[in-house]
C-alpha cells in the first residue's frame, strides 16, 4: 500500500492564510484601538506593546487600521474572484459545450476584452463609474471574466465527448444537468488553482489601484491606500510601509502556497 505523503505546501498555505483571514475578519468587529481615532500626541510612534505596529501621522494605531484595511482588501478580492469566476465559468461552459456560432460569438467578445491590458481596462471602467470599493469590485470583476472563461472553455470542450458524458446524453440527461452534475465537478482540478491565482491578482490589483488613489478612498481603509499614506513617511516611520506591505506579501504568499499545494496534490493523484 502506497504511503500518503504530507502536502506541505497546502498545509502551510492553509495555516498562514487562515491566520491572516481570521485576523482580518476580527478587524471587522474588534480592534485594539478605534481605526479612525486620532491622537496628535502619539504621531509616528514606533512599534510597541501599546501600538503593535506603531502609529501614523495622525496618531492612529496602524495595527488596528491594518486589520480593518485588510478586511476591506479581502472582501474586494473575494467578491472580484466570485464575479469573474461565476460569469467566466458560465461563458466557458456554454462555449465549450455547444461550440459553433455560440462559441465564436462569445469568444470573440472575450478576445476583445483580453486585448486590453487588464489594469488599463480597470482604469477605464473606474474613470466611468468613479472610485470606491464597490466600483473597484465591479471593475476588477469584469476584468477577470475573460481569463476564467478561457480556462473553463478548454475544460468543458475537452469533456464534451468523453464516454461518460456521451452515455449521460444517450440516457436522456438534459444539457443543464450534464454541464452542472457531470462536467462541472470534473473541472475543479483546474478551477481551484485558477481561483488562487485570481485571488492574488485581485489583491495586488486592488492595492495598486488604491495606491494610485483610484480605488478605495478615505475614510474607508485598505492595504493599498495605507501604503500610499506610508509613502510620505518612509524616512520618519519606515515601519508603516514595511508592516503594511508585509501583510499584503504574506496574504499573497499564503494563497500562492495553497495553489501550489493543490497542483502538487493533483500530480500525486495522477
C-alpha positions in Angstrom: 0.0 0.0 0.0 1.4 3.3 -1.0 2.1 5.7 1.9 0.3 9.0 1.5 2.7 12.0 1.6 2.0 15.1 3.6 1.3 18.1 1.3 3.5 20.6 3.0 2.6 23.5 0.6 -1.2 23.0 1.2 -0.8 22.7 5.0 1.5 25.7 5.3 -0.7 27.8 2.9 -3.9 27.0 4.7 -2.4 27.7 8.1 -0.9 31.1 7.1 -3.9 32.2 5.1 -6.3 31.0 7.7 -4.5 33.0 10.4 -4.4 36.2 8.3 -8.1 35.9 7.3 -9.1 35.3 10.9 -7.3 38.5 11.9 -8.9 40.5 9.1 -12.3 39.2 9.9 -11.7 40.0 13.6 -10.9 43.5 12.5 -14.4 44.0 11.2 -15.8 43.5 14.7 -13.0 44.4 17.1 -9.7 46.3 17.0 -7.3 47.2 19.8 -7.9 50.9 19.1 -10.6 52.7 17.0 -9.1 52.7 13.5 -10.1 56.3 12.8 -9.3 57.7 16.3 -6.7 60.4 16.0 -4.2 61.4 18.7 -1.8 64.3 17.8 0.4 63.5 20.8 1.0 60.0 19.5 2.2 60.8 16.0 4.7 58.4 14.4 5.3 56.3 17.5 7.4 53.2 16.7 6.0 49.7 17.3 5.5 48.9 21.0 3.3 46.9 23.3 0.8 49.8 23.3 0.8 50.1 19.5 2.0 46.8 17.9 2.6 48.4 14.5 3.2 51.9 15.7 1.1 55.0 14.7 0.7 57.1 11.6 0.9 60.9 11.0 -2.5 61.4 12.7 -1.6 59.2 15.7 -3.9 56.4 14.6 -3.0 52.8 15.5 -1.6 51.2 12.4 -2.3 47.6 13.6 -6.0 48.4 14.0 -6.0 50.0 10.6 -4.2 47.1 9.0 -6.9 44.8 10.4 -9.7 47.0 9.1 -7.9 47.7 5.8 -7.0 44.0 5.4 -10.7 43.1 5.8 -11.6 45.6 3.0 -8.9 44.2 0.7 -10.0 40.6 1.5 -13.7 41.4 0.8 -12.8 43.1 -2.5 -10.6 40.2 -3.6 -13.2 37.6 -2.8 -16.0 39.5 -4.4 -13.9 40.1 -7.5 -13.0 36.5 -7.9 -16.6 35.4 -7.3 -17.8 37.7 -10.1 -15.1 36.7 -12.5 -15.3 33.0 -11.8 -19.1 32.8 -11.8 -19.6 34.6 -15.1 -16.4 33.3 -16.7 -17.4 29.7 -15.8 -20.8 30.3 -17.3 -19.3 31.7 -20.5 -16.7 28.9 -20.6 -19.3 26.2 -20.1 -21.7 27.5 -22.8 -18.9 28.0 -25.4 -17.1 24.8 -24.5 -20.2 22.6 -24.6 -22.1 24.0 -27.5 -19.3 25.2 -29.7 -20.3 26.6 -33.2 -21.8 30.1 -33.5 -22.3 30.5 -29.8 -18.6 29.7 -29.2 -17.5 32.1 -32.0 -19.6 35.0 -30.8 -18.8 34.8 -27.1 -15.1 34.1 -27.5 -14.7 37.0 -29.9 -16.2 39.2 -27.2 -13.8 37.5 -24.8 -10.9 38.2 -27.1 -11.9 41.8 -27.3 -11.7 42.2 -23.6 -8.5 40.3 -23.4 -6.9 42.6 -26.0 -6.9 45.5 -23.4 -4.2 45.3 -20.7 -6.1 44.4 -17.5 -5.1 47.4 -15.5 -6.0 49.8 -18.3 -9.4 48.2 -18.7 -10.0 48.5 -15.0 -8.8 52.2 -15.1 -11.2 52.8 -17.9 -14.2 51.4 -16.0 -13.2 53.3 -12.8 -13.0 56.5 -14.9 -16.6 56.0 -16.0 -18.1 54.9 -12.7 -15.8 56.7 -10.2 -13.6 55.4 -7.4 -14.9 53.5 -4.3 -14.7 49.9 -3.1 -17.9 48.8 -4.8 -16.8 50.2 -8.1 -13.4 48.5 -7.7 -15.2 45.2 -7.3 -17.2 45.9 -10.4 -14.2 46.9 -12.5 -12.0 44.1 -11.4 -14.8 41.5 -11.7 -15.3 42.5 -15.3 -11.5 42.4 -16.0 -11.2 38.9 -14.5 -14.1 37.3 -16.6 -12.0 36.6 -19.8 -9.3 34.6 -18.0 -11.7 32.3 -16.3 -13.8 32.0 -19.4 -10.9 30.8 -21.5 -9.7 28.3 -18.9 -13.2 26.8 -18.4 -13.9 26.7 -22.1 -10.9 24.5 -22.6 -12.1 22.2 -19.8 -15.7 21.9 -20.9 -14.6 21.4 -24.6 -12.2 18.5 -23.5 -15.0 16.8 -21.6 -17.8 17.2 -24.2 -17.1 13.9 -26.0 -15.7 11.7 -23.3 -17.5 8.3 -22.7 -19.4 9.1 -19.5 -20.8 12.4 -21.0 -21.9 10.6 -24.1 -23.5 7.9 -22.0 -25.4 10.5 -19.9 -26.6 12.2 -23.1 -27.8 8.9 -24.5 -29.7 8.2 -21.3 -31.7 11.4 -21.7 -29.9 13.7 -19.3 -30.6 17.4 -20.2 -27.8 19.8 -21.2 -28.0 21.8 -18.0 -27.8 18.6 -15.9 -24.8 17.3 -17.9 -23.0 20.6 -17.5 -23.7 21.1 -13.8 -23.7 17.5 -12.5 -21.4 15.6 -14.8 -18.9 18.2 -16.2 -18.5 21.0 -13.7 -17.2 18.8 -10.8 -14.5 17.4 -13.1 -13.2 20.9 -13.9 -12.4 21.6 -10.2 -8.8 20.4 -10.5 -8.2 23.3 -12.9 -10.7 25.8 -11.4 -9.4 25.7 -7.8 -5.8 26.7 -8.7 -7.1 29.3 -11.0 -9.1 30.8 -8.1 -6.0 31.1 -6.0 -4.2 32.9 -8.8 -7.2 35.1 -9.4 -7.4 36.0 -5.7 -3.8 37.0 -5.6 -4.1 39.1 -8.7 -7.2 40.8 -7.2 -5.3 41.6 -4.0 -2.4 43.1 -6.0 -4.8 44.9 -8.4 -6.8 46.5 -5.5 -3.6 47.5 -3.7 -2.2 49.1 -6.9 -5.4 51.0 -7.7 -5.9 52.2 -4.2 -2.2 53.2 -4.0 -2.8 55.3 -7.1 -5.8 56.9 -5.5 -8.4 55.5 -7.9 -9.5 52.5 -5.8 -10.7 52.5 -2.2 -10.9 56.1 -0.9 -10.9 57.5 2.6 -12.5 57.2 5.1 -12.5 53.5 4.1 -9.1 51.9 4.7 -7.5 49.3 2.6 -4.0 48.0 2.5 -3.4 49.8 -0.8 -4.3 53.3 0.3 -2.4 52.7 3.6 0.7 52.0 1.5 0.1 55.3 -0.3 -0.1 57.2 3.1 3.0 55.4 4.3 5.0 56.6 1.2 5.2 60.1 2.6 6.6 58.8 5.9 9.3 56.4 4.7 12.1 58.4 6.3 10.3 59.1 9.6 8.2 56.0 10.1 9.5 53.2 7.8 7.6 50.6 9.9 4.3 51.9 8.4 5.2 50.8 4.9 7.1 47.7 5.9 4.4 46.2 8.1 1.5 47.1 5.8 3.4 45.8 2.7 4.3 42.6 4.7 0.6 41.9 5.3 0.0 42.1 1.5 3.0 39.9 0.8 2.1 37.3 3.4 -1.5 37.1 2.2 -0.4 36.6 -1.4 2.3 34.1 -0.3 -0.1 32.1 1.7 -2.7 31.8 -1.0 0.1 31.0 -3.5 1.1 28.1 -1.3 -2.4 26.8 -1.4 -2.4 26.9 -5.2 0.9 25.1 -5.4 -0.4 22.5 -2.9 -3.5 21.9 -4.9 -1.4 21.4 -8.1 1.0 19.1 -6.2 -1.9 17.0 -4.9 -3.3 16.6 -8.4 0.1 15.5 -9.7 0.3 12.8 -7.0 -3.2 11.6 -7.9 -2.1 11.2 -11.5 
